[in-house]
Amino acid sequence: WPASVTPIANKAFAAGQKQNYYQAIRYYKQALKLAPGCDLYLMSIGSAYAMIGQKERAVLYLKRAAEISPGNSRIKENLNEVLS
């Protein structure tokens, strides 16, 4: 799956860098369908939701990412930031 998901993930990342969070969410969700359970995509979706003020959705995705990778400090930081 990496070959098919990488171009989509790159588009998602680029959209996020341009602060086009709605588009980033769409692309990251597409990538997540190809790589279910990917903590990075879950975290990125959660972070994008946080940036557009959708805190509840952000928390859902960030918690799922934290469950998959409980030792990932970046995920924990993003989740704590949204919860505070």
Secondary structure as UniProt FT lines:
FT   HELIX           2..17
FT   TURN            18..19
FT   HELIX           21..34
FT   TURN            36..37
FT   HELIX           39..51
FT   TURN            52..53
FT   HELIX           55..68
FT   TURN            70..71
FT   HELIX           73..83
//
